[in-house]
């Protein structure tokens, strides 16, 4: 069974990170406001699927979802844009400057 981790861009510009085994159905539920408390308010809808990645196992998808939920906005945008090389640099604590500024 394929499991998915996904990032939605909400109408208010925020991001929602989730996981599911049925991506199309889950995105539709978010559109309808029936999937999660975060996407239920009208101000957050409509939503747009910004990124999705598939995993062979549900537990792997769930673990990655929890990881991405703790990422900064900049790191989520890098993932959405496919800038894989930027991810390690964006993993630094927010209180530490980037390496090129030290």
One Martini backbone bead per residue (centre of mass of N, CA, C, O) as a GRO file, in nm:
protein
  102
    1UNK     BB    1   0.095   0.037   0.024
    2UNK     BB    2   0.050   0.363  -0.038
    3UNK     BB    3   0.197   0.652   0.097
    4UNK     BB    4   0.140   0.998   0.198
    5UNK     BB    5   0.294   1.312   0.170
    6UNK     BB    6   0.171   1.650   0.231
    7UNK     BB    7   0.130   1.985   0.086
    8UNK     BB    8  -0.059   2.264   0.167
    9UNK     BB    9  -0.194   2.552   0.026
   10UNK     BB   10  -0.345   2.810   0.159
   11UNK     BB   11  -0.533   3.095   0.117
   12UNK     BB   12  -0.349   3.239   0.359
   13UNK     BB   13  -0.042   3.100   0.298
   14UNK     BB   14  -0.039   2.853   0.440
   15UNK     BB   15   0.062   2.537   0.579
   16UNK     BB   16  -0.012   2.185   0.529
   17UNK     BB   17   0.062   1.875   0.697
   18UNK     BB   18   0.030   1.534   0.569
   19UNK     BB   19  -0.127   1.201   0.573
   20UNK     BB   20  -0.191   0.918   0.341
   21UNK     BB   21  -0.357   0.663   0.123
   22UNK     BB   22  -0.561   0.898  -0.014
   23UNK     BB   23  -0.502   1.176  -0.175
   24UNK     BB   24  -0.753   1.269  -0.330
   25UNK     BB   25  -0.954   1.244  -0.097
   26UNK     BB   26  -0.806   1.428   0.109
   27UNK     BB   27  -0.808   1.689  -0.053
   28UNK     BB   28  -1.116   1.703  -0.076
   29UNK     BB   29  -1.166   1.724   0.227
   30UNK     BB   30  -1.022   1.992   0.259
   31UNK     BB   31  -1.201   2.152   0.063
   32UNK     BB   32  -1.467   2.085   0.248
   33UNK     BB   33  -1.378   2.087   0.566
   34UNK     BB   34  -1.337   1.751   0.673
   35UNK     BB   35  -1.030   1.678   0.769
   36UNK     BB   36  -0.926   1.941   0.939
   37UNK     BB   37  -0.911   2.194   1.156
   38UNK     BB   38  -0.715   2.379   0.993
   39UNK     BB   39  -0.902   2.359   0.708
   40UNK     BB   40  -1.196   2.447   0.794
   41UNK     BB   41  -1.169   2.732   0.756
   42UNK     BB   42  -1.248   2.951   0.506
   43UNK     BB   43  -0.969   3.114   0.503
   44UNK     BB   44  -0.812   2.832   0.400
   45UNK     BB   45  -1.009   2.834   0.158
   46UNK     BB   46  -0.862   2.710  -0.070
   47UNK     BB   47  -0.662   2.442  -0.164
   48UNK     BB   48  -0.318   2.342  -0.250
   49UNK     BB   49  -0.123   2.119  -0.401
   50UNK     BB   50   0.233   2.144  -0.355
   51UNK     BB   51   0.305   1.848  -0.227
   52UNK     BB   52   0.424   1.501  -0.294
   53UNK     BB   53   0.505   1.187  -0.125
   54UNK     BB   54   0.605   0.857  -0.152
   55UNK     BB   55   0.544   0.549   0.038
   56UNK     BB   56   0.565   0.213   0.129
   57UNK     BB   57   0.505   0.312   0.428
   58UNK     BB   58   0.317   0.442   0.676
   59UNK     BB   59   0.536   0.493   0.897
   60UNK     BB   60   0.718   0.664   0.712
   61UNK     BB   61   0.518   0.886   0.649
   62UNK     BB   62   0.459   0.974   0.938
   63UNK     BB   63   0.750   1.051   1.012
   64UNK     BB   64   0.781   1.269   0.790
   65UNK     BB   65   0.550   1.447   0.870
   66UNK     BB   66   0.663   1.523   1.152
   67UNK     BB   67   0.916   1.653   1.044
   68UNK     BB   68   0.786   1.875   0.857
   69UNK     BB   69   0.618   2.016   1.082
   70UNK     BB   70   0.907   2.133   1.207
   71UNK     BB   71   0.952   2.311   0.981
   72UNK     BB   72   1.020   2.566   0.812
   73UNK     BB   73   0.908   2.755   0.564
   74UNK     BB   74   1.169   2.752   0.394
   75UNK     BB   75   1.197   2.442   0.388
   76UNK     BB   76   0.926   2.379   0.257
   77UNK     BB   77   0.979   2.538  -0.003
   78UNK     BB   78   1.223   2.376  -0.093
   79UNK     BB   79   1.068   2.114  -0.127
   80UNK     BB   80   0.856   2.212  -0.329
   81UNK     BB   81   1.098   2.315  -0.535
   82UNK     BB   82   1.338   2.091  -0.524
   83UNK     BB   83   1.572   2.197  -0.309
   84UNK     BB   84   1.764   1.969  -0.176
   85UNK     BB   85   2.040   2.123  -0.119
   86UNK     BB   86   1.901   2.328   0.100
   87UNK     BB   87   1.808   2.160   0.348
   88UNK     BB   88   2.057   2.142   0.538
   89UNK     BB   89   2.086   2.456   0.581
   90UNK     BB   90   1.780   2.481   0.699
   91UNK     BB   91   1.837   2.300   0.970
   92UNK     BB   92   1.916   2.514   1.126
   93UNK     BB   93   1.889   2.701   1.371
   94UNK     BB   94   1.735   3.006   1.409
   95UNK     BB   95   1.984   3.125   1.589
   96UNK     BB   96   2.162   3.044   1.350
   97UNK     BB   97   2.361   3.130   1.116
   98UNK     BB   98   2.466   3.101   0.830
   99UNK     BB   99   2.769   3.007   0.718
  100UNK     BB  100   2.819   3.279   0.537
  101UNK     BB  101   2.781   3.462   0.826
  102UNK     BB  102   3.036   3.360   1.018
   0.00000   0.00000   0.00000
